[in-house]
Amino acid sequence: MNNILKLALCSSLLCTGVTSSSSLSKVTHAAAPQVSITLDGYNLPFPVAPTMVKGTTMVPFRAIAEALGIPVSWNQASKTITASGSGNKKVILTMNSTNATVDGQKVTLFVAPQTINNNTMIPLSFFSQQFGADVKWDASTHTVSITSPVEDLYTLGFYAISSYDERAMIPDFDSVAYGWSRITTEGKFSTSNTEFKWPQSAGSDTPESMIQNTAAQGTSPYLMVYSVDGHGELTKNLENPTLQNQTIQSIIDTATSKGFKGIVLDFEGLGWSGDKAKAQSDYNAFVKNIAAKAHQQGLKLTLALHPLNSSYTGYDYKTLGTLADDLIIMAYDYTDKKTPEPTDKVDNAIQLALKQVDRSKLILGISLSSEDEKSVNTKIGLAKRYDLKGVAIWRLGIIGQKAMDAMHESVEFNK
């Protein structure tokens, strides 16, 4: 932290300082006037307002710690709070005491942790000092901006026909889903349609060699099967048991024979109209069928789903979450696809999904068609804030090096 920033923090809000272990005289506190706090560019809600104590901003410890993914425990007998950060760092704070320990070493705070309105409050910049979060103060807007530290998240990248120019990014991801197949307007599985088709070779690069090389580089290749119910093709397949079984067997055969490690179903448009409960039931049956056969072959199954706050209601998250290995929340296309998606909409989509599916199975879908190198990390920040499994990026070919570099500041990508 540079000297100018240190001076601004100390003179305005954030000075925690370190002092001698002499006892602290009784202090008074007052509500900080119109102070807002953001985490990764998005407002962080607090159970109580930030509070000023001797010129230092005090904030609810648990609220920020949990938003940063830091486990917190309370010991009633000793009146101590224990937090465990990255790298097994262990911090112990004692209520109303300026004495703290960090990995067994004594640290003396200028202002002691204290209870205000039934919340444990500690100096804000303590997070910057001990947990790697970058804290900045904007005096003109009275805003404290927190940037979360780099975190190791599961990352999935989508690869389409036009993604070839960014194939060098494949090893950065834990998994890559190749969009080389679809359900046709006749309701049949195909790898030779006008789009989402099996690509032609490019010199020595064949589709098969790309799949093999992806796996050899430590990234799991997935077969993505795309469809949209725009002409009723999905409904046609879901309501025809014979056609459905043929489709599922073709998907399984293609995935196993070509060396894929998993399958991503991107079935869009269900529940726009008609019997929405039936659409959910039919898709549940399809997924149950393909999940059983995929798992028998050692294949993972991931589902890309419209968010629960979209217009498409044909997706039963709760049931699908018990059948598939992962669910991708496609939290995009809320607006014109040319500007960053409304963060509050994405936030709401995550919260709704968490009511039905365990966070360890949820992946936040992020479209680079909408986001830029700044806003993409706000969306990734939401995945980190809610401790989701990871993020899925649509798609290679439109990421761009600037956005990729920006994402590396937020996520510890593969290798």
N, C-alpha and C positions, 0 to 999 in steps of 0.2 A: 504494500500500500504506500503510495507516494506521500511526501510531506504535506502537500496541499490538501489532499483528501483527509489525512490524519487531523489537520487543523480544523477542517470543516466539520468532521465528525465530532471532535471534542468540543468545539465551540457551540455546536448546534444541538445534536441529539445523542450521538452514539458513543461518547467516551466512556469506556468501562474502566480503563486504567488499571494499574497494579499498584498497590500501596503496601505499607508495612502492616504487620498483623495486629496493630493496636485496635482497640474496640472502636466501633463506629457510633457516633452520637445519633440520637434519634432524628429521623428525617421526616419531612413531609412530602406528600406526592400529590400531583394534580393531573388531570386528564390532558394528554398532549393535544393541542389544538389542531384539528383537521389534518392529522397525520395519516397517510395511507401507506400500505406496505404491499409490494408486489413480489411474487416469486416466479422467476422465469418469465417476466413480462405480463403476468396475470394476477389480479387481486387475490390476496390471501385473506380469507375470513378469519376473524378472531372472536373468541367468546366474550372478551372484554376489550375495551379500547386500550391502545398503548398508553402508558403512564410515565410521567416524568418524575424522577427522583434525583435530586441534586444535579440537575442538568443532564441526566442520563436516561435514555429511553428504555423503559422496562416493558417486556412483552411476555405473553403466556408461553412458557417453555414448551409444554406438550404440543401446542398448536403448530409451532414451527418445526419442532423435532420430528413429529409424525409426518409433516408435509415433506420433510427432507429424507424420510425413510429411516430415521434414527430411533431405535427401540428405547423406550423410557420406562423405568420401574420406580416405584415409590416404597420406601421402608418406613412404616408408621412409627416403629419403635425408636429408630435413630433419627427420624425426621430428615432422611437423606433421599436425594434423587440420583439415580444412576442412569447414564446414557452411554450407549455403545456406538461409536461412529465407525467409518471405514477404516480398514487396516487394524481392526480389533482395538481401536482407541477406547479407553474407558475413562469417563468423567464422572466424578462424584461431587455433588453439591449438597450443602447442608443449609436447611432453612434458617434465615436470620443470622447467618454466619458468613463472614467475608473469606473464610478459609475453604478452599476447594482442592481437590486432587485431580491431576491429569496423568494417567498411567503411573500412579503412585507418587508423583511429584507434586509438591505443594504449590498452589497458585493462589494469590490473595487478590480478591476483587475489590474494586472501589465501592461498589454497592452490593450488598448481600441479597441473595434470593429471598423473596418474601411473598406472603399470600395477600392478594388484593382481589376482593369480590370472588373468593373461593377459587382463585386461580394462582398457580405458582408463577411468579414473574421474575425474569432474570434480564440482565443487560443484553440488548440485541446483538451487539458486535461480538459477543462471546461466541456466537455461531461461526463468525468469520475466523476468529482466532483458533478455535478448537476443531471445527468440523469442515473446514475447507470451503464454506460458502462465501462467495464474494458479496460484500455489502457496500452499497453506495448510497449517498444522501444527496438529494436534489433540493436545495434550499428554496428555489423559486416555486416549486410545486408541493413542498413539504411531503416528499415521497421517499420512502426507503425502498430501494430495489435490491432484492436478493437474487443471486444467480446460484443455482444448485451446483454442487461439484459433479464432475464427470462420473457417470454410473454405468455399470456393466448391465445392459439390457439385451434381451433376445432381439435380433433384427432379422426381418424378412424383406427381401427386395423382389419386386415384380419385374419380370422380363418379358417383353413383347417382341413382335417381329422387328419393330424399329428401334430396339434397344442395343443393337449390335455395337454401335460406336462407343458405348460405355461398358462394354464387357469386362474391361480391366477392373471395374469396381466389384465384380462378383465375389472375390475372396474376402471383401470387407464384411459381408453379411453371413449370418449363421445359416440362413436358408435362402434359396432363390426359387420363386415359382415361375415356371415357364408357361406362358399363355399360348400354347400351341394346339389347343383343341377347344371344341365347343359343342353345344347342343344346337342343331340346325332348326330352321323354321318348321321342319317336318317332325321335330321332336327326337331326332336321332343323334347319336354321338358321332363326331367327325373330326378328322385331323387334316382335311383338305378343303375347308370352306374358304371363302374369300378373305376372311380375317380370322385371327386366332387359329392359324393353320400351322402344320409342320413346315418349317422353313427350308429353303434350298441351302445347299452347301455354299460356303464362301471360301474358295480355295481349299486349304487343308482342314478348315473348320467345318465339320459336319455337325448337325444337331446331336448325333450320338456322341461325338467326341467332346462336345461342350458339356454334355451331361456327365460323362466320365471325368473330365477335367475338373468340373465343379466339385464332384465328390472327392477327388484326389487332393484338392486344395483345402479340404476340411469344411466345405459348405454343402449343406444337404440340398440336392435338387428335388423340387416338387413339380408334379404335373398339374397345371392349372386348367380346369375345365370351366369355360365361360358360357353363360346363357342369360338371356333376358326374356321375360314373359310378354314382350311387346306384341307378339302375334299369337299368344297362347301356347307357344311351343313347350314351355315348362309344364304348364297345366296338362297339356296333351301327354307328356311323358309320365307325370306323376299319377295320372288317372288311368294309365294303361299298364297293368302288371307285366304283361309280356314284353312290351317295349321298354319298360323300366328295367327289367332283369337283363335284357340285351344290352342296354346302355351301361349298367353297372359292370357287367362282365367285360365289356369292351374297355371301359376305363381301367379296371384292374389289370387286364391283360396288357394294355399299353404301358401302364406304369411299371409293371414288373419286367416286361420284355425289354424296355428301353433303359432300365437301370435307375429309375426314380426311387427316392426314399420316402416319398409321401405324395399326397393328393390335396390340392386346394380346390374346393368347389366355390365358384363365384356365380351363384344363381340369383339373379336380380329381378325385381319387379313383382314379386309375389305379394298379394294382399292389397293391391291398389284398388281393386273392385271385386265384386262377387262375394262368395262365401269365404270370409277371411279365416274363420275357425277351421273350415275344411282345408284351406290352403296350408295352414299350419300343420294340421294332422297329416296331410299327404306328404309334406316335406319331411316331417319327423319320420315317417315310415321309410321314405327313400334313404334318409341318412342312416337310420338304424340298419337297413339292408347293406348299404355300401360300407359302413363302419365295420360291421362284422367280417365282411370279406377282405377288407383292406388290412385289418388287424391280423387276420389269419396269415396274410402274406408278409407281415412285418412292416406294413406301410402305415405312416402317420396320416391322420385325416384332419385337415383344417378347413373351417368354413368362413368365407367372407360374407358378412351379413349387413344389410341396411341397419342403421342405428334405430333404436326404439323410439326416438323422437322424429322419425321421418314419416313420410306418407305411406310407406310400404309396411303393412302390419302382418304379413304372412310368415313371420318368423318367431317361433317359440324358443326364446333364448334359454329358458330354464331346462327344457328337455334336450335341446341340441347340445347344451353344455355338458350333459351327462353322456352323450354319445360320441362326440368328437374330441380330439386331443386339444384343439385350440379354436377360439372364435376371434375373427378379426372384425372389429367395429369399424365399418366404413363411414367414419364420421366426416363426410365431406359431401360436396354438391348441395350445400344449403343455399348457396348464392349463385353467382354468375360464373364460377370456376376461374375467374381472372383475378380475384382478390382473396386475401387470406380468409379462411373460414371463420365465422364468428366463434370466438373462444368459449363464450358462455353456452353456445349450442353443443360444442364438443364436450365441454364439462358436463352438461346435462346428460348427454348420451352415455358417458362413462358411468355416471351415478346411477342411471336407470339399469344399465347392464349389471352393475355390481349388486343390485338387489336380487338378481336371478342367477348369477354365475360367479364362481370363485375367481378372485383376481389373478390367480396363478394360471388361468386358462385364457385370459383376455389380452388381446393384442390391439393396440390402437392403430387404425389405418390412417395414413397421412398422404394426401395427394399433392405432389409437387406441381401439378397443374395449377393449383391455387396458391400454395405457400411460396415464400421466398426464403433466402438464407437467414433472415431474422425471425420471421414468424414460425418457421419450422421448429425452432427450438422451444418456442412457447408451447406448441402442441406436444413435443417430446417431454417438456416439463410437466404436463398434465399426466402423462403416462408414469413418470417418476413419482409425482405427488401422490397418486393413488396406488403406487406399487404394483402396476400391471406387469404382466410377463414381459412385454416388449412393444415394439413398434413395427409396422409394415409400411414400406415406402413404395408408393406408386409414382413413377416407375423408373428403372434404368432407361436411359435415352433422353430423359428430360431433367435429370437431377442437376447436372452441371457441377463443376469443380468447386465453385464458391459455396453452394449449398452443402456439398459433401464435407468440405472443410469446416463449415459452421456446425454441422451435425457431430463431427468428431470432437467439438468442444463440449458437447453435452452427453454423448454416448460413447462408451468404450466398445467400438465395433470389433468384429471377429478379428483375432490376431492383433 
